[in-house]
Amino acid sequence: MLDYKLLHIRYHRKGYKSDEYKAARKIVHLRVAKRLLRLCKINTGVYIKAGQHLASLTYIIPREFTETLAVLQDKAPYRSMEDVERVFKEEFDGAVPSDLFSEFDETPIAAASLAQVHRAKTRDGREAAVKVQYPDVSRLFNVDVWTMQTMSDVISHFFPEFELGWIVVEFKQNLITEFDFENEARNGETTKLRFRHHGDQFSVPQIYWDLTTKRILSMEFIRGVKINDVEGLRSLGADPVWVRNYLLKIFAEMIFCHGIVHCDPHPGNALVALSPTTNKPQLVLLDHGLYRELSDEFRKVYCGLWRALLLNDNKGLKEAAEFLGVAEYVQFLPLIFTQRLPDSLTPLGEDMPDEERAMVHDQLKSVTLNDFLIFLESLPRDMLLVFRTINLLRGIHRELGGNSIESFKINARYATRGFWCETREEEKQRIQKAKARGLSGDEAMVGPVRRWYLFSDAPNIWRSWGFVKDRLYMSIRLRVAELLVRFLRWWYGTRTTPSLEAVV
């Protein structure tokens, strides 16, 4: 932080809008980011996790930090076999991997912040991926978090514009959940059930419960390629266009319809593999340690927020902003979610032209870093995790050649559907009725048929009609809005506008 103070003092008279200041600031960003990277690598464990978390906050911190810390996503240091055996002995009453598996590769195939993954084979011949938590990570957790909180307090005391304490609190709460591998296993199984109607297009590795504890997770080993490996996808016969859009559809259904958020969809946590039954590409979702269950009220408001953005409904937008506690920042919501200004003449889903980018830059000149941190701190914690998830997905989508029109259309469809989906209480009642009819737990959760409609008990004529009517109404409104935009652009002399298909 001293570097930043010296930078501000140096350019106090020259001004902070010059190209010279901006170049000097980038140098300071990069220097501080490299120091932070060294700190994370030296301390490992929770610090690696913190670095990964910061690397994903591209909507908050400068690019120099996110790009420098991104190396922690795939290249975390791993522990020795002695450490692995120590955890096994503590979890399985003195047993080591060779006592439980017929084969166990001592070299990990992946290493993350809290655990590393080994390839193995069970006694009955099943290939397994075994995730082993580092031995000291939970024991040192409180000390590490206390250190981070103390550092944050010191920074905030001397530099009030950097109020970061709330980020540490959120990070601590999330990390406590991720320490429990049995919880991760349950999350994975529940997600697999919820998306059973997708058939072989979607999968989650099967859990081997007899070889799973709170610190060791054993699951089915699936051969696949990382979701952002374009050449690998093509070698499997997977179309990158299908992959990028199907990924968005899965997460849009999660958030808008089911009210759950997988909070860590970075490229290492999603594979594309060949289905063992159809030999066609399927999306495999990994690492279910951090989920957030959204309340029905929040989910409905979030669907309403998107509906307001789609229809350019200022009243609905203000109501959503008030619920989220950011009414004074309502003008920034369209920019965050749709990358366009509220009064934009650019058709929905299109990238902003240069003149609008300049307008955005002018509007943001008066916004300080502290203003933005206050905005984020004011949001419900659920929304922060939704932000983070959307941002990670947006990055993968662009890596695979996606554009804003595709993502906009997908979110629009599921926001419209989600507004009519069943609430948690309705889901609970449906499951109770199904069990009373003698259905198994799995069938009770997802229904005995493919529940594409997600509208409680089928057939629900009233709800289905409401959804169809809503979808038609929004399509008409959007088409009228597009025609109006075209007319205004023609009136102002900019008639060349690409066509946009109906988005819902």
Buried (B, 14 or more C-beta within 10 A) or exposed (E): EEBBEEBEEEBEEEEEEEEEBEEBBEEBBBEBBBEBBEEBBEBBBBBBBBBBBBBBBBBBBBEBBBEBBBBBBBEBEBBEBEBBBBBBEEBBEEEBBEEBBEBBBEEBEBBBBBBBBBBBBBEEEBEBBBBBBBBEBBEBBEEBBEBBBEEBEEBBEEBEBBBBBBBBBBBBEBBEBBBBBBBBBBBBBBBBBBBBBBEBBBBBBBBBEEBBBBBBBBBBBBEBBBBBBBEBBEEBEBBBEBBBBBBBBBBBBBBBBBBBBBBBBBBBBBBBBBBEEEEEBBBBBBBBBBBBEBEBEBBBBBBBBBBBBBBBBEEBBBBBBEBBBBEEBBEBBBBBBBBBBBEBBBBBBBEBEEEBEEBBEEEEEEEEEEEBBBBBBBBBBBBBBBBBBBBBBBBBBBBBEBEBBBBBBBBBBBBBBBBBBBBBEBBEBBBEEBBEEEBEEEBBBBBEEEBEBBBBEBEBEEBBEBBEEBBEEBBEBBEEBBEEBBEEBEEEEEEEBEEBEEBB
